[in-house]
């Protein structure tokens, strides 16, 4: 309610209060009422107090608030952070759902697990497709950098998926980046200040969200181009190294700085960074679901870089996956934060990349390791290739899981815990 399952345009819960209250009051014993996604209500996103009071009132006195919304507990929104406390004041209670309690148990304790002097090898997979550069966003890169502070010799950072191609470029230019590090950091800082300042100015002028987003995108592109110029990297230079493999062209300059920061931190901590010794490449682009056209060719490319123009990497090569699997088997804690290949069925038949990886992770788990799959895309590819038994816990959340790994808690977790103090 209202109309959340009939396929029509979503309608606001808050602006249709009478209809929603009538539906709630009409519930019979044993019935469940599903409300429309309240993120369509601006008051939910802004943590409006009156909105939170209304939502809590729907539950009545002595209610139980149960959170299984693992993908949203990092958002300080009304139904995440305010409603639990109001329900508690109304004589109710707030609890974690059974599944989410398992997620918190393992993912929320990672930082503490890493501090144990007697622990064995920790392997973190920085994988998937996206390297976030948006100002203020918790990203895989920021989490990786934070985790590196707790890693030590014998631990391994595995960089795979499309992310690996940004890292291969950064590795090739690492000496130049390190030499010009001060100038690069200063440039990033100045542009980030400008992005924040101009966003605030546009909000004061009551410009719409799209205008603010467009301005930020323009400045991000300008920042990236300036960083590429400082490094001395051209588009042809990128293509020469990785062919048509995926990179975020509009943000590649800053992404290279992020990748270099990880390399330098890993070197400081004496942590091995494992990228590609070889690749599986194709001559056709996959669709948005990771499926290749029927006429796409697949072949092995037995070198670190120099992928031919017109070809792109879509999975680690045979040698690379062998090295990854050997190390995965010996892990005591392993986090897979993103797919290491596209999801195409012919590719999996050709290379058996994911089946090999999941078999190795399963062996580590059977030997006592804690193994975690984190993120929606990760969960999807694990289930696609029947790898569920290899993992202690699989979380569908992306940003929330990353933030929980980094900080050990989230606004939604703190709200529920506060109700039980």
TORMARNU-478156 format. One record per atom (N, C-alpha, C): residue in one letter; z, x, y. Coordinates in steps of 0.1 Angstrom, whole numbers, plus 5000, padded with zeros to 4 digits. Atoms other than C-alpha are relative to their C-alpha. Example, Ala and Ser with C-alpha at 12.3 -4.5 7.8 and 13.67 -1.06 7.14 Angstrom:
BEGIN
A500050094988 A507851234955 A500050095012 S500049914989 S507151374989 S500849925011 
***
This chain:
BEGIN
X500050084988 X500050005000 X500050095013 X501050105001 X498249965022 X498750054995 X501349985006 X494949965002 X499750154996 X500249855003 X495450324989 X499250024987 X500749975012 X493550274956 X498749924999 X501250085001 X490650044965 X498750075005 X501149924997 X488350324977 X499549985015 X500450034986 X488150195013 X500650115009 X499549904990 X488950395045 X501649995000 X498650015000 X492650495044 X500649935012 X499450074989 X494950285065 X501450065002 X498749944997 X498150405082 X501149924994 X498850075004 X501450325066 X500949955012 X499150034988 X503350335099 X499449895009 X500650104991 X500850115118 X499849874992 X500150135008 X500949855090 X501449974994 X498650015005 X504749835087 X500349874993 X499750135005 X504949465081 X499449984986 X500750015013 X502449475052 X500750094990 X499349915009 X504249775037 X501349944996 X498650055003 X507749625040 X499949874991 X500250125008 X506449295025 X499750044985 X500349965013 X505049484995 X501250064993 X498749945006 X508349674990 X500949884996 X499150115003 X510349354992 X499549914988 X500550085011 X508049194966 X500150074987 X499949935013 X508749454940 X500949934990 X499150055010 X510149334907 X500550114992 X499449905008 X512349524883 X499050074991 X500949925008 X510449814867 X498750035006 X501349984993 X507549804892 X500150135009 X500149894991 X506350104912 X499049975011 X500950024989 X504750094946 X499550145005 X500649874995 X502350374956 X499549985014 X500450014986 X501950424993 X498850095003 X501149924996 X498950565011 X500550145004 X499649864996 X499050945019 X500549995015 X499450014986 X501350965050 X499550115009 X500649894991 X499551275062 X498949945009 X500950074990 X497151025078 X500849955012 X499250044988 X500050935101 X500550125007 X499649894992 X500551185129 X501550025001 X498549994999 X504251105130 X500650074988 X499549935012 X504651235095 X499850155002 X500349864998 X502951565104 X500950075010 X499249954989 X505051605135 X501549994998 X498650025004 X508351525117 X500749915010 X499550104990 X508951225140 X501249934993 X498750065005 X512551095136 X499949864996 X500150155002 X511750725139 X499149974987 X500850015011 X509050765113 X500850034987 X499249975011 X511450935089 X501049894997 X499050105002 X514050665094 X499349884993 X500850115006 X511350395086 X499750034985 X500349975014 X510250575054 X501249994991 X498850015008 X513850615042 X500549864998 X499650145000 X514550245050 X499349934989 X500750075011 X511950145024 X500750024987 X499349985012 X514050294997 X501349924999 X498750085000 X517250105008 X501250094998 X498749935002 X520850195002 X500150064986 X499749945013 X521950424974 X498750044992 X501349965006 X518350544967 X500050144995 X500249875005 X517250854948 X498750065005 X501249934995 X514751094965 X499750114990 X500449905010 X512851294939 X498750075005 X501149934996 X510451564949 X499350084989 X500949925009 X507551684927 X498850055008 X501149974991 X505351754957 X499950155002 X499949864999 X505152124950 X499050065010 X501049954991 X501952164971 X500349975014 X499750044986 X503652025002 X501450045005 X498649974996 X507252155002 X500150125010 X500049904989 X506252435026 X499749955014 X500350074987 X505352185053 X501249935006 X498850074994 X508152085077 X499649865006 X500450134997 X507051725077 X501149904997 X498950105001 X509051405079 X500449974986 X499650045013 X508851305043 X500550114991 X499649885007 X509451655032 X501450055004 X498849944995 X512351775054 X501149905005 X499050094993 X513951465071 X500449894991 X499750125008 X513751175047 X501150034990 X498949985010 X516051345020 X501449995007 X498750004993 X518851385045 X500449865004 X499750144996 X518551025057 X500449924988 X499650075012 X518650895022 X501450034995 X498649955003 X521751105016 X501049935008 X499050064990 X523450955047 X500149854996 X500050145004 X522550605033 X500649984987 X499350025013 X524550665002 X499250044988 X500849965011 X521750804981 X500250154997 X500049865003 X520951144967 X498650055000 X501349945001 X518051394966 X500050104989 X500049915012 X516951584935 X498550064999 X501349955003 X514051804923 X499649934987 X500650045013 X511751664896 X500150104989 X499849905011 X512051824862 X498950115000 X501149905000 X508652004865 X500250095012 X499949924988 X509252124900 X501350094999 X498849915003 X512752254890 X499650124992 X500449895008 X511052474865 X499250105009 X500849924991 X508652604892 X501050085009 X499049944991 X511552684915 X500850114992 X499249915008 X513552854887 X499350134998 X500749875003 X510853114880 X499450065013 X500649954988 X508853144912 X500950045011 X499149974990 X511753124935 X500950124998 X499249885003 X513553404917 X499350134998 X500849885002 X510753654917 X500550125007 X499549894992 X512153854945 X501250074994 X498849955007 X515453884927 X499750084987 X500449945013 X513753974894 X499550145003 X500649884997 X511854254911 X501150115004 X498949904996 X515154414924 X500850054988 X499249965011 X516554454889 X499650144996 X500449865004 X516654834881 X499550014986 X500449995014 X516154774844 X498749934996 X501250085003 X513054554847 X498850094996 X501249935004 X509754654831 X498949995010 X501150014990 X506254664847 X499749865005 X500450124993 X505254404872 X498550015003 X501550014997 X501554304875 X499749885009 X500450104990 X500354104905 X498549995001 X501450024998 X496853964905 X499749945014 X500550054988 X495453934940 X498649974998 X501350045005 X492453734930 X499649875007 X500550124994 X490453434938 X498950035011 X501249994991 X487953384967 X500450035014 X499750004986 X489753355000 X501150105005 X499049924994 X491553605022 X500249945014 X499750074988 X493153405050 X500350095012 X499849914988 X493053555085 X500649915012 X499650084990 X494253255105 X501450045005 X498749954995 X497153345128 X501149914996 X498850075004 X500553235115 X500049944986 X500150065013 X499353135080 X500450104990 X499649915011 X501053275049 X498850014991 X501249985008 X498253425029 X500350094988 X499849915011 X497753614997 X500250145004 X499949864995 X497453935017 X501450025005 X498749984995 X500753885035 X501150004989 X499150005012 X502453795002 X499950134992 X500249885007 X500954094985 X500750125007 X499449894992 X502154325013 X501549994999 X498650025002 X505654175010 X500550044986 X499649965014 X505754214972 X499950154998 X500149865002 X504554574975 X501250075005 X498749944996 X507754644993 X501050014989 X499150015011 X509554554961 X499550074987 X500649945012 X507154724937 X500350155000 X499749865002 X507455074923 X499050064990 X500949935009 X505755334902 X500049934986 X500050075013 X504555174870 X499549865002 X500550134998 X503754844886 X498550015004 X501550004998 X500054744891 X499649885009 X500650114992 X498254544918 X498549994995 X501450035005 X495054394902 X499349925010 X500850074990 X492454294928 X498749964993 X501150055007 X489854064912 X499549875007 X500750114994 X487653764919 X499250045011 X500949964989 X485553754950 X500750095010 X499249914991 X488453924969 X499750154998 X500249865003 X487554244951 X498950075008 X501149944992 X484354294971 X500450045014 X499549954987 X486154315004 X500850124998 X499249885003 X488554564988 X499250124997 X500849895003 X485754774975 X499450065012 X500549954987 X484254805010 X501150075007 X498849934994 X487754885024 X500350134994 X499849875007 X488155154998 X499050115004 X501149904996 X484855315007 X500250055014 X499849974986 X485755315044 X501550045004 X498649994997 X489455385040 X500450125009 X499749884991 X489455735056 X499749975014 X500350044986 X487755595087 X501049905005 X499050104995 X490055295089 X501350065003 X498749944998 X493155515085 X500050095013 X500149914988 X491855755112 X500149925013 X500150084988 X491355465136 X501049885000 X499050105003 X494355265125 X500749945013 X499450044988 X496055255159 X499149915008 X501050084992 X492955115177 X499849874993 X500350125008 X492354865149 X501249905002 X498850084999 X495954735150 X500149945014 X499950044986 X495954715188 X499049885003 X501050104998 X492654515187 X500449874994 X499550125007 X494054265161 X501149935008 X498950054992 X497254225182 X499549935013 X500550064987 X495354155215 X499349874997 X500750125003 X493053905199 X500949894995 X499150105005 X495853725181 X500849945012 X499350054988 X497753695214 X499149915008 X501050084993 X494653555230 X499849874993 X500250125008 X494153305202 X501149905003 X498850084999 X497653175205 X500149955015 X499950034986 X497553175243 X499049895004 X501150104997 X494252985246 X500249874993 X499750125007 X495352735219 X501049925008 X499050074992 X498452655240 X499449945013 X500650054988 X496352615271 X499249884998 X500850115003 X493952385255 X500849874996 X499150115004 X496752165241 X500649945013 X499550054988 X498252135276 X498949925008 X501150074994 X494852025288 X499649874992 X500250125009 X494951755260 X498650004994 X501249995007 X491851895244 X500249964985 X499850045014 X491151755209 X500150114990 X499849895010 X491951945177 X498750074997 X501349945003 X488252015171 X499750115010 X500349904990 X487852195204 X500950124999 X499149895002 X490952405197 X499550084988 X500449935012 X489652495162 X498750075003 X501349944996 X486152575176 X500350135008 X499749884991 X487652815202 X500650114991 X499349905009 X489852985175 X498950074991 X501149955009 X486753025152 X499250105008 X500849914992 X484853185181 X500750135002 X499249874997 X487653435189 X500250084987 X499949935012 X488053515152 X498850084997 X501349945002 X484353595149 X499950125009 X500149894990 X484553805181 X500950124996 X499149905005 X487553985167 X499550084989 X500649945012 X485854055134 X498950105004 X501149924996 X482754195151 X500550135007 X499449884993 X484854425173 X500650104990 X499449915010 X486754565143 X498950074992 X501149945007 X483454625124 X499450115008 X500549904991 X482254815154 X500850125001 X499149895000 X485355035155 X499950084987 X500149945013 X485055105118 X498650074998 X501449955002 X481255175121 X499349944988 X500650075012 X480254915095 X499049905005 X501150104997 X477054725096 X499849904989 X500350105011 X475854425076 X499250074989 X500749935010 X473354655059 X500950094992 X499149915007 X476154885050 X500849924989 X499350095010 X477954595033 X499149974988 X501050045010 X474854485014 X499750124991 X500349885008 X474254845003 X501150024989 X498949985009 X477654854986 X500249894990 X499650115009 X478054504971 X498949904998 X501150095001 X474554344972 X500349875007 X499750134994 X474953974978 X501349944995 X498750055004 X478453944965 X500849945011 X499350084990 X480853714983 X500950085009 X499049974989 X482553815016 X500049905010 X500050104989 X483653605045 X499450085012 X500849934990 X480953735069 X500649995014 X499550024987 X482553585100 X501450065002 X498749944999 X485953745093 X500150134993 X499949885009 X485054055073 X500750125007 X499349894993 X486254295100 X501550004999 X498550015001 X489854175100 X500450004985 X499750005015 X489754125062 X500050144995 X500049865004 X488954495058 X501350075005 X498749944995 X491954585080 X501149954991 X498950055009 X494154355058 X499950084987 X500149935013 X492754515026 X500550155001 X499649864998 X493254865040 X501650015001 X498650004999 X496854775049 X500749994986 X499550015014 X497454685012 X499850134993 X500249865006 X495855015000 X501050105005 X499149904995 X498055215023 X501449984996 X498650035005 X501255035014 X500150034985 X499949965014 X500455074977 X500150154998 X499949855001 X499855444982 X501450055003 X498749964996 X503155475000 X501149974989 X499150045010 X504955294971 X499650064986 X500449945012 X503055484944 X499649894989 X500450115008 X501655154930 X498550014998 X501449995003 X498255164912 X499349875005 X500850114996 X495554934927 X498850004991 X501150015010 X493054824900 X499049905005 X501150094996 X489754694912 X498950014989 X501150005010 X486354724895 X499550144996 X500749885004 X484955004874 X498549964997 X501350065002 X481954774866 X500149855002 X500150144996 X480754424871 X499149924990 X501050095005 X479054124856 X499349945012 X500850044988 X476254034881 X499049894996 X501050115002 X473853744885 X499050015012 X501050004990 X470753684906 X499949865007 X499950134994 X471653324916 X501449975005 X498650034995 X474453184937 X500549884992 X499450125006 X476852944920 X500249895010 X499750114991 X477552604934 X501550005003 X498650004995 X480852504950 X501049994989 X499150015012 X482352444915 X500050124991 X500149875007 X481452794903 X499049994988 X501050015010 X478552684881 X498750065004 X501249944997 X475352884880 X498849914996 X501250085004 X471852734880 X499550044986 X500449985014 X470152714845 X499250134999 X500949885001 X467652994854 X500750135005 X499349884995 X470353244866 X500050104988 X499949895010 X470253584848 X501450065001 X498749935000 X473453764838 X499850134994 X500049875007 X473854134831 X501150085005 X499049914997 X476254414832 X499550105011 X500349894990 X476354664862 X501150104998 X499049905004 X478054984851 X500250105011 X499649914989 X479155124885 X501049935008 X499050064992 X481855074910 X499449925011 X500750074989 X479554974939 X498550044999 X501449985000 X475854984948 X499349894992 X500750125006 X475054634934 X498749985007 X501350024993 X471354574940 X500049885009 X500250124991 X470354344968 X499349894992 X500550125007 X469653994956 X500949974987 X499150025011 X472454034929 X501449995006 X498650014996 X476053944932 X501050004988 X498949995011 X479254014912 X500749874998 X499450135003 X480753714895 X501250014990 X498949975010 X483253874870 X500250154999 X499849865003 X484854204862 X499150044987 X500849955011 X482654414838 X500850024988 X499449985013 X483454494802 X501150115000 X499149894999 X485154824810 X501249955008 X498950054991 X487254664838 X500949904993 X499250105006 X488454364818 X500850074988 X499249935011 X489454604789 X501250075006 X498849934994 X491654804813 X501049905005 X499050104995 X493154494829 X500849944988 X499350065011 X493954344795 X501150094994 X499149905006 X495554664782 X501350005008 X498949994991 X497854674812 X500849865000 X499450135000 X498554294811 X501049994988 X499250015012 X499954324776 X501350065001 X498749934999 X502754554787 X500849955011 X499250054988 X503954354817 X501349934995 X498850085002 X507454214819 X500049885010 X500250114991 X506553994849 X498550015005 X501450014996 X502953884857 X499849885008 X500450114992 X501653664884 X498550005002 X501450024998 X498053544884 X499849915011 X500150084988 X497353424919 X498549985004 X501450024997 X493753324917 X499150044988 X501049975011 X490753324892 X499450145002 X500649864999 X489253664883 X498549994998 X501550025002 X485753514878 X499649865005 X500450134997 X483653214887 X500249924987 X499750095011 X484052914863 X498949974990 X501250045008 X480552904848 X500250024985 X499849995014 X480452834811 X499150114993 X500949905006 X477453064803 X500650145003 X499449874997 X479253354821 X501250024990 X498949985010 X482353294799 X499550034986 X500549975013 X480253294768 X499450145000 X500649864999 X478553614780 X501050115000 X499049894998 X481653804789 X501449974993 X498750045005 X484653604775 X501250065009 X499149944991 X486453734806 X501449935000 X498750074999 X489153464809 X500749984986 X499350005014 X489753424771 X500750134997 X499449875002 X490353794769 X501350025008 X498849984992 X492753794798 X501149914996 X499050095004 X494653484786 X500750054987 X499549955012 X495053634752 X501050125002 X499149894997 X496553954767 X501349955007 X498850054994 X498953754789 X500849934990 X499250075010 X499953544759 X500850104992 X499349905007 X500853864741 X501250055008 X498849964992 X503053974770 X501149905000 X499050115000 X504753634771 X500750004986 X499350005013 X505453654733 X500950124999 X499149885001 X507053994739 X501249985010 X498950034991 X509453834765 X499750005015 X500450004986 X507453854798 X500149865006 X500250124992 X507653594825 X498650005006 X501450004996 X504053494832 X499849875008 X500150114991 X503153274861 X498549995005 X501350034994 X499853104871 X500249925013 X499750064987 X499853014908 X498749965007 X501150054992 X497452794927 X499149904993 X500850115006 X495152494921 X498850064993 X501249945007 X492052704913 X500450084987 X499549925011 X494152924890 X500349904989 X499650105010 X495552624872 X498849944993 X501350065005 X492052474868 X499350094990 X500749925009 X490552774852 X500850044988 X499249995012 X493552824829 X499849894991 X500250125008 X493152474817 X498649994994 X501450005004 X489352504815 X499850084987 X500249915011 X489652794790 X501250004991 X498950025010 X492752664771 X501050115001 X499149895000 X495052934784 X501549965004 X498750054996 X498152714791 X501150074992 X498949955008 X500252864763 X500350155004 X499749864996 X499953214779 X501050015011 X499249994987 X502053114809 X501349934998 X498750065000 X505753044813 X500049885009 X500150114991 X504952824843 X498750015007 X501250014993 X501752704859 X500249915012 X499850084988 X501952584895 X498749975006 X501350054994 X499152374911 X500050045015 X499949974986 X500352474946 X499450135004 X500549884995 X498552734966 X500950065011 X499249944989 X500052805000 X501549994998 X498650025002 X503452664990 X500550104990 X499549915010 X503652884959 X500050145006 X500049874994 X502653194979 X501250025009 X498949994991 X505253115005 X501450014993 X498750005009 X507953054978 X500150144994 X499949865006 X507053394962 X500550095011 X499749914989 X507353564996 X501549985005 X498850034994 X510453395009 X501249964991 X498950045009 X512353264979 X500449865002 X499650134997 X512752924995 X498949935009 X501050074992 X510752655014 X500849895007 X499350114992 X511652385040 X500449884991 X499750125009 X511452105013 X501150034990 X498949975010 X513652294989 X501350015007 X498749994992 X516252365016 X500549865003 X499650144996 X516251995026 X500749934988 X499450065012 X517051884990 X501350074997 X498749925003 X519652164985 X501149965010 X499050044990 X521352065017 X500749874997 X499450135004 X521851715004 X501050014989 X499149985012 X523751854974 X501150105003 X498949914996 X526152084993 X501349935002 
***
